[in-house]
Amino acid sequence: MTHRKTIPASCVATLLFGLAALLTPRAQGNAARQQSVAPARFEYGGDAAEVPAEFVGNLVFLPVHVNDSQPFPFLLDTNALATSIAPDIAPSVSGVAPGVMLHLPGVLVPFSSLPVGEKKDFVVQVGRHYYGTLGNDFLARVVVEIDYSRQTVRLYDPAAHKYSGKGTSIHLTFADGKPVVHAKFSGHRGTEEADFEIDTALDDAIVFSEPYADSHKLVSSRANGVSAFRPEWSDSQKNAIGRVKAFQLGPYTAEELLAVFSQKRSIVEGKSNVAGIVGGGLLRRFTVIFDFPHQQLILEPHLHFGDYDEGDMSGLSLVANSSNPRRFEVVDVEPKSPGANAGIQKGDVIAAIDDDAAADLSLVAVRDLFRQVGHKYKLLIERNGQTLTVQIQMRRLV
């Protein structure tokens, strides 16, 4: 594929709607520090287990039995201090009071208690129900290997794990319990270095904090920003979206990554040395090993490491209906975008794409379709009780 010329971070185009960046509030830090430090127990006398993970966009869900419950898909979240359970299922799970055993395939992880934590608007943003989070008190007792290319996850006993692959180990530090790595990137004024939190529950590749972006002039003018339905990253409802020419973790440099230049000051509040957050949009280029017990992140690039980072090409911000995740609502339309040119309006509902009914699609699948450069789709739109058919053709907006 021939790629167009790099668009600097100061050149901003359209809204890119992340899947799970808004997963707040996190479970409280005190709960993480109160958990039992008992080690994970691997079954059948082993020291490793392969877990049948589910990947939703760049987010990773693992099946978890809480005591003797049915398995629930828990979100793996390296930026959450405490493992927690959703409030609507907590009452149905016996033993949420002190003394809880989490059972993943091949692994038992004991906790002194399991706090209840809510993820506001999770269904709306991700298009699926929320059940719980595996946080850093879980990651402190296992080594987690995520192969984003094959979409597999393996857990290892930290006492026995020894990496022997061709990847590179990067030192992890922790700020308020959250993992931090050092990185280099091409900014508006040349190559810069900064620390970034690592967050597997973030679908975006990179999010820069407002204080850092302002002080380092990463976005030359706020006039270039766009009104965007991104409340998770904005206090003013206006974010800048652009590309970073090069972003380097350890010896690995990814080019032309999409980045959100947030206007929400609290994303790395009180951490002047932390420039922002690295999420699944960048991690997906690797097999990633999180070894919190030994304070290391191991990265092994796979065949898709150099893939071009495609964003939304429709100009439509879509969310799932909170009561019906298969109902996709338009909450914003970027002016002069393909969506605007097709006559799509805020408040429209996408009922079908080509010959596929919305009921047969997921929110992630729809967003993936809208990242296919040059593709033309026939959309069936519901508006004020009427049904309309429109044509929309994708083109790069940033």
C-alpha positions as CSV (number, residue, x, y, z in Angstrom):
1,M,0.0,0.0,0.0
2,T,1.2,3.4,-0.8
3,H,0.9,5.7,2.1
4,R,0.3,9.4,1.9
5,K,2.7,11.9,3.4
6,T,2.9,12.2,7.2
7,I,0.5,14.6,8.8
8,P,2.2,16.3,11.6
9,A,0.7,16.3,15.1
10,S,-0.2,20.0,14.6
11,C,-2.5,19.1,11.6
12,V,-5.7,17.9,13.0
13,A,-8.6,16.3,11.1
14,T,-11.4,14.3,12.3
15,L,-13.0,12.6,15.3
16,L,-11.6,9.1,16.1
17,F,-13.9,7.4,18.6
18,G,-12.0,5.1,21.0
19,L,-13.7,2.1,22.4
20,A,-12.8,2.0,26.0
21,A,-10.8,5.0,27.0
22,L,-13.5,6.2,29.3
23,L,-13.4,3.2,31.6
24,T,-13.7,5.3,34.8
25,P,-13.8,5.4,37.7
26,R,-11.1,2.9,38.4
27,A,-11.4,0.7,41.4
28,Q,-10.0,2.5,44.4
29,G,-6.3,2.2,45.2
30,N,-6.8,1.3,48.8
31,A,-8.6,-1.9,47.8
32,A,-5.6,-3.0,45.8
33,R,-3.2,-2.5,48.7
34,Q,-5.5,-4.5,51.0
35,Q,-5.7,-7.6,48.9
36,S,-4.1,-10.9,50.0
37,V,-0.5,-11.4,48.7
38,A,-1.1,-15.1,48.4
39,P,0.5,-16.4,45.1
40,A,-1.5,-17.7,42.2
41,R,-1.8,-21.5,42.1
42,F,-1.4,-23.2,38.8
43,E,-3.3,-26.5,38.4
44,Y,-2.2,-29.9,37.3
45,G,1.3,-29.3,38.7
46,G,2.2,-26.8,36.0
47,D,3.5,-23.3,35.9
48,A,1.7,-22.0,32.8
49,A,-1.8,-21.9,31.4
50,E,-3.3,-20.8,28.1
51,V,-6.5,-18.8,28.6
52,P,-9.2,-18.6,25.9
53,A,-9.2,-14.8,25.7
54,E,-11.7,-12.6,23.8
55,F,-10.4,-9.6,21.9
56,V,-12.8,-6.7,21.4
57,G,-11.0,-4.2,19.3
58,N,-7.7,-3.8,21.1
59,L,-9.3,-4.7,24.5
60,V,-8.6,-8.1,26.1
61,F,-11.2,-10.1,28.2
62,L,-10.4,-13.2,30.2
63,P,-13.0,-15.8,31.5
64,V,-13.2,-15.6,35.3
65,H,-15.1,-17.8,37.7
66,V,-15.8,-16.0,41.0
67,N,-15.8,-18.8,43.5
68,D,-18.3,-21.3,42.0
69,S,-19.9,-18.9,39.6
70,Q,-20.3,-19.2,35.8
71,P,-17.4,-17.7,33.9
72,F,-17.6,-13.9,33.3
73,P,-15.4,-12.0,30.8
74,F,-13.3,-9.7,32.9
75,L,-11.4,-6.8,31.2
76,L,-7.6,-7.0,31.6
77,D,-6.7,-3.5,32.7
78,T,-3.0,-2.6,33.5
79,N,-4.1,0.8,34.6
80,A,-6.6,-0.4,37.2
81,L,-5.1,-0.7,40.7
82,A,-7.7,-3.2,42.0
83,T,-9.5,-6.2,40.6
84,S,-13.2,-5.6,40.9
85,I,-16.6,-6.9,39.9
86,A,-19.6,-5.1,38.3
87,P,-22.3,-4.0,40.7
88,D,-25.1,-5.7,38.8
89,I,-23.6,-9.2,39.1
90,A,-22.0,-8.9,42.5
91,P,-25.1,-9.9,44.5
92,S,-25.5,-13.1,42.4
93,V,-22.0,-14.3,43.1
94,S,-21.5,-16.0,46.4
95,G,-18.6,-15.2,48.5
96,V,-17.9,-11.6,47.3
97,A,-17.4,-10.9,51.0
98,P,-13.9,-11.6,52.4
99,G,-12.3,-14.7,51.0
100,V,-12.7,-14.8,47.2
101,M,-11.2,-17.3,44.7
102,L,-10.9,-16.2,41.1
103,H,-10.6,-19.2,38.8
104,L,-9.3,-18.8,35.3
105,P,-8.6,-21.9,33.1
106,G,-5.6,-23.6,34.8
107,V,-5.0,-20.9,37.4
108,L,-6.5,-20.1,40.9
109,V,-5.9,-16.6,42.3
110,P,-7.1,-15.9,45.9
111,F,-8.2,-12.5,47.0
112,S,-9.1,-11.3,50.5
113,S,-12.1,-9.5,49.0
114,L,-13.4,-8.3,45.7
115,P,-14.5,-4.7,45.6
116,V,-17.4,-3.6,43.4
117,G,-16.5,-1.1,40.6
118,E,-18.7,0.4,38.0
119,K,-17.6,1.4,34.4
120,K,-19.8,4.3,33.4
121,D,-21.2,4.0,29.8
122,F,-19.2,0.8,29.1
123,V,-22.0,-0.7,27.0
124,V,-22.4,2.6,25.1
125,Q,-18.7,2.9,24.3
126,V,-17.7,-0.8,23.9
127,G,-20.9,-2.3,22.7
128,R,-21.0,-5.1,25.2
129,H,-21.9,-5.7,28.8
130,Y,-19.4,-5.1,31.6
131,Y,-18.7,-7.8,34.2
132,G,-15.5,-6.9,36.0
133,T,-11.8,-5.9,35.8
134,L,-8.5,-7.8,36.4
135,G,-6.3,-5.1,37.8
136,N,-2.7,-4.7,39.0
137,D,-3.2,-6.8,42.1
138,F,-3.9,-9.7,39.7
139,L,-0.9,-8.8,37.5
140,A,1.4,-8.7,40.5
141,R,0.9,-12.5,40.9
142,V,1.2,-13.8,37.3
143,V,3.2,-13.0,34.2
144,V,0.8,-12.3,31.4
145,E,1.7,-12.8,27.7
146,I,-0.7,-11.2,25.1
147,D,-0.2,-12.2,21.5
148,Y,-2.3,-9.6,19.7
149,S,-1.7,-11.1,16.3
150,R,-2.9,-14.6,17.2
151,Q,-5.3,-13.2,19.8
152,T,-4.1,-15.6,22.6
153,V,-3.2,-15.1,26.2
154,R,-0.9,-17.2,28.4
155,L,-0.3,-16.9,32.2
156,Y,2.9,-17.9,33.8
157,D,4.1,-18.5,37.4
158,P,6.5,-15.6,38.0
159,A,8.8,-17.9,40.0
160,A,9.3,-20.2,37.0
161,H,9.0,-17.9,34.0
162,K,12.1,-17.2,31.9
163,Y,11.7,-15.4,28.6
164,S,13.8,-16.9,25.8
165,G,12.4,-15.2,22.7
166,K,13.8,-12.6,20.4
167,G,12.0,-9.6,21.9
168,T,13.4,-6.9,24.2
169,S,12.8,-6.3,27.9
170,I,12.0,-2.7,28.9
171,H,12.1,-1.6,32.5
172,L,8.8,-0.7,34.1
173,T,8.5,1.8,36.8
174,F,5.2,2.5,38.7
175,A,3.6,5.8,39.4
176,D,0.8,5.5,42.0
177,G,0.7,1.8,41.2
178,K,0.3,2.3,37.4
179,P,3.0,0.9,35.0
180,V,5.1,3.6,33.3
181,V,7.6,3.2,30.4
182,H,10.0,5.7,28.8
183,A,9.6,6.5,25.1
184,K,10.9,8.8,22.4
185,F,8.7,10.4,19.7
186,S,8.8,13.0,16.9
187,G,7.0,16.1,18.2
188,H,6.4,19.5,16.7
189,R,9.9,20.6,17.7
190,G,11.8,17.4,16.9
191,T,12.6,14.3,18.8
192,E,11.4,14.3,22.4
193,E,11.5,11.9,25.4
194,A,8.9,11.3,28.0
195,D,7.3,8.8,30.3
196,F,3.9,7.2,29.4
197,E,1.5,5.0,31.4
198,I,0.7,1.7,29.8
199,D,-3.1,0.9,29.7
200,T,-4.4,-2.3,28.1
201,A,-8.0,-1.0,28.6
202,L,-7.3,1.9,26.2
203,D,-8.2,1.3,22.6
204,D,-6.3,4.3,21.2
205,A,-2.6,4.0,20.4
206,I,-1.4,7.2,22.3
207,V,-3.2,9.9,24.3
208,F,-1.2,13.0,25.2
209,S,-2.2,14.9,28.3
210,E,-3.3,18.5,27.9
211,P,-0.6,20.0,30.2
212,Y,2.2,18.1,28.3
213,A,0.8,18.9,24.8
214,D,0.5,22.6,25.7
215,S,3.9,23.0,27.3
216,H,5.6,21.2,24.5
217,K,3.5,22.8,21.8
218,L,2.5,19.5,20.2
219,V,-0.6,21.1,18.8
220,S,0.3,24.5,17.3
221,S,-3.2,26.0,17.5
222,R,-6.4,25.1,19.3
223,A,-8.2,26.6,16.3
224,N,-7.2,23.4,14.4
225,G,-9.1,21.2,16.9
226,V,-12.4,19.6,16.1
227,S,-15.6,19.3,18.2
228,A,-15.6,15.7,19.2
229,F,-17.8,13.4,21.3
230,R,-14.9,12.3,23.4
231,P,-15.8,13.2,27.0
232,E,-13.3,10.7,28.3
233,W,-10.5,12.8,27.0
234,S,-12.0,16.3,27.1
235,D,-13.3,18.8,29.7
236,S,-14.3,21.2,26.9
237,Q,-15.6,18.7,24.3
238,K,-12.8,19.7,21.9
239,N,-9.8,17.4,21.1
240,A,-7.1,17.5,18.6
241,I,-6.5,14.4,16.5
242,G,-3.3,14.0,14.5
243,R,-0.4,11.7,13.7
244,V,2.9,11.3,15.4
245,K,5.6,10.7,12.8
246,A,7.5,8.2,14.9
247,F,7.1,6.7,18.4
248,Q,9.8,4.5,19.9
249,L,9.5,2.0,22.7
250,G,12.8,0.4,23.5
251,P,14.4,-0.4,20.1
252,Y,11.1,-0.5,18.2
253,T,9.8,2.5,16.3
254,A,6.3,2.7,14.9
255,E,5.5,5.3,12.3
256,E,2.6,7.6,11.7
257,L,0.6,6.6,14.7
258,L,-2.7,8.2,15.4
259,A,-2.7,10.2,18.6
260,V,-5.3,12.0,20.7
261,F,-4.2,15.3,22.1
262,S,-6.5,15.4,25.1
263,Q,-8.0,18.4,26.7
264,K,-8.8,16.6,30.0
265,R,-6.2,17.6,32.5
266,S,-6.9,14.8,34.9
267,I,-5.7,11.9,32.8
268,V,-2.2,11.9,34.4
269,E,-3.1,14.4,37.2
270,G,-0.2,15.2,39.5
271,K,2.4,13.5,37.2
272,S,4.3,16.3,35.5
273,N,6.9,13.8,34.1
274,V,4.2,11.6,32.5
275,A,3.3,12.8,29.0
276,G,0.3,10.6,28.4
277,I,-0.9,7.0,28.0
278,V,0.0,4.2,25.6
279,G,-2.8,1.9,24.8
280,G,-3.8,-1.2,22.8
281,G,-3.6,0.7,19.5
282,L,0.2,0.5,19.8
283,L,0.5,-2.7,21.9
284,R,-1.4,-4.6,19.2
285,R,1.8,-4.5,17.1
286,F,3.6,-6.8,19.5
287,T,3.4,-9.9,21.5
288,V,3.5,-8.2,24.9
289,I,4.6,-9.8,28.2
290,F,3.7,-8.0,31.4
291,D,6.0,-9.1,34.1
292,F,5.0,-6.9,37.0
293,P,6.8,-9.0,39.6
294,H,10.1,-8.3,37.9
295,Q,9.2,-4.8,36.8
296,Q,9.6,-5.5,33.1
297,L,7.7,-5.2,29.9
298,I,8.8,-7.5,27.1
299,L,7.9,-6.6,23.5
300,E,8.3,-8.9,20.5
301,P,7.1,-7.3,17.2
302,H,5.0,-9.5,14.9
303,L,4.4,-9.4,11.2
304,H,1.8,-6.6,11.5
305,F,4.2,-4.3,13.4
306,G,4.5,-2.0,10.4
307,D,0.9,-1.8,9.4
308,Y,-0.4,1.7,8.7
309,D,-2.5,3.0,11.5
310,E,-6.0,3.6,10.0
311,G,-8.6,5.7,11.8
312,D,-12.2,6.4,11.2
313,M,-13.0,7.4,7.7
314,S,-16.7,8.1,7.9
315,G,-16.6,11.2,10.1
316,L,-19.4,9.5,12.2
317,S,-19.2,9.1,16.0
318,L,-21.1,6.0,16.9
319,V,-22.2,4.5,20.2
320,A,-24.3,1.5,21.1
321,N,-27.7,1.9,22.7
322,S,-27.3,1.2,26.4
323,S,-30.3,-1.2,26.4
324,N,-29.6,-2.7,23.0
325,P,-25.9,-3.0,22.1
326,R,-26.8,-3.9,18.5
327,R,-28.4,-0.6,17.9
328,F,-25.9,2.0,16.6
329,E,-26.6,5.6,17.1
330,V,-24.8,8.6,15.5
331,V,-23.9,11.1,18.2
332,D,-21.7,13.4,16.1
333,V,-20.9,14.1,12.4
334,E,-17.7,15.8,11.4
335,P,-18.4,18.6,8.9
336,K,-17.3,17.9,5.3
337,S,-16.7,14.3,6.1
338,P,-18.1,11.4,4.0
339,G,-20.8,11.0,6.6
340,A,-21.8,14.7,6.3
341,N,-21.7,14.5,2.5
342,A,-24.0,11.5,2.6
343,G,-26.5,13.5,4.6
344,I,-26.2,11.5,7.8
345,Q,-27.3,13.5,10.9
346,K,-26.8,13.4,14.6
347,G,-29.4,11.2,16.1
348,D,-29.7,8.9,13.1
349,V,-29.6,5.1,13.8
350,I,-27.7,2.7,11.5
351,A,-30.1,-0.2,10.8
352,A,-28.0,-2.0,8.2
353,I,-24.8,-1.8,6.3
354,D,-25.0,-3.3,2.7
355,D,-26.8,-6.6,3.2
356,D,-26.0,-7.0,6.9
357,A,-28.6,-6.0,9.5
358,A,-27.3,-4.1,12.5
359,A,-28.5,-7.0,14.7
360,D,-25.9,-9.2,13.0
361,L,-23.0,-6.8,13.6
362,S,-21.1,-5.5,16.6
363,L,-20.0,-1.9,17.4
364,V,-16.4,-2.9,16.9
365,A,-17.3,-4.5,13.5
366,V,-19.0,-1.4,12.3
367,R,-16.0,0.8,13.3
368,D,-13.7,-1.6,11.5
369,L,-15.7,-1.3,8.3
370,F,-15.4,2.5,8.6
371,R,-11.6,2.2,8.6
372,Q,-11.4,0.6,5.1
373,V,-10.0,3.2,2.8
374,G,-12.0,3.6,-0.4
375,H,-14.8,1.3,0.5
376,K,-18.3,2.3,-0.4
377,Y,-21.3,1.2,1.7
378,K,-25.0,1.4,1.5
379,L,-26.4,2.4,4.8
380,L,-30.0,1.9,6.0
381,I,-30.8,4.8,8.3
382,E,-33.6,5.2,10.7
383,R,-34.6,8.9,11.4
384,N,-37.7,10.1,13.2
385,G,-39.7,7.0,12.4
386,Q,-38.6,7.0,8.7
387,T,-36.2,4.7,6.9
388,L,-33.6,6.2,4.4
389,T,-30.9,4.6,2.2
390,V,-27.7,6.5,1.7
391,Q,-24.3,5.8,0.1
392,I,-21.1,6.6,1.9
393,Q,-17.5,6.2,0.7
394,M,-14.6,6.0,3.1
395,R,-11.6,8.3,2.7
396,R,-8.8,9.1,5.1
397,L,-9.5,12.2,7.2
398,V,-6.2,12.3,9.1
